Amino acid sequence: EVQLVESGGGLVQPGGSLKLSCAASGFTFSGSAMHWVRQASGKGLEWVGRIRSKANSYATAYAASVKGRFTISRDDSKNTAYLQMNSLKTEDTAVYYCTRAVSAEFDPWGQGTLVTVSS
Amino acid sequence: AIRMTQSPSSLSASTGDRVTITCRASQGISSYLAWYQQKPGKAPKLLIYAASTLQSGVPSRFSGSGSGTDFTLTISCLQSEDFATYYCQQYYSYTITFGQGTRLEIK
């Protein structure tokens, strides 16, 4: 079964940092681009960024709202993707999902992990 | 960034109805469009990709059409499990964007 499981969410103060993990199973992780998408409570989906495979030089891209603050990385030996979030703002409060890009569409999605930025 | 605009934002319908949701891109995106279904407290689920290709396991009452800037998602005969929020997504550009969502409610 293809599965993604996020972890690492929690409560952090504004200006703080947090690192999310996304553990993958059931597919060839090393060959897949991985994306992060977030959703604030009661709001729509916002793409955060992605990391491509080794064959594509692990290229990353980010939404303008997080560029320079967030970093996506991966460890293919552990079948895990990461989202390092620095200089967090209250508006970063959301459920964060990781997802696989099949060709470019997203499937499957993890269950999500909640990040709350508050003092 | 390419802006995706869905209409309507919310829709009330009854079981057995045929409903159509539209999605308009601010510039041409060829057929690089997907549709997702999301139920409360759950992750989104892929329904359709490449504008009209049904994802494996998705019921055939779901269909998608369009290319360029205008796209539609049609549910031919609503079932109780279809009441959810639907999002379109473009993956044509370097940065990916979603529509604001269409909430499908029971009338």
Interface residues (C-beta under 8 A of the other chain):
Chain A: H35 V37 G44 L45 E46 W47 R50 A61 A63 A64 Y97 A101 V102 S103 A104 E105 F106 D107 P108 W109 G110 Q111 G112
Chain B: A1 Y32 A34 Y36 Q38 A43 P44 K45 L46 Y49 A50 Q55 Y87 Q89 Y91 Y94 T95 I96 T97 F98 G99 Q100 G101
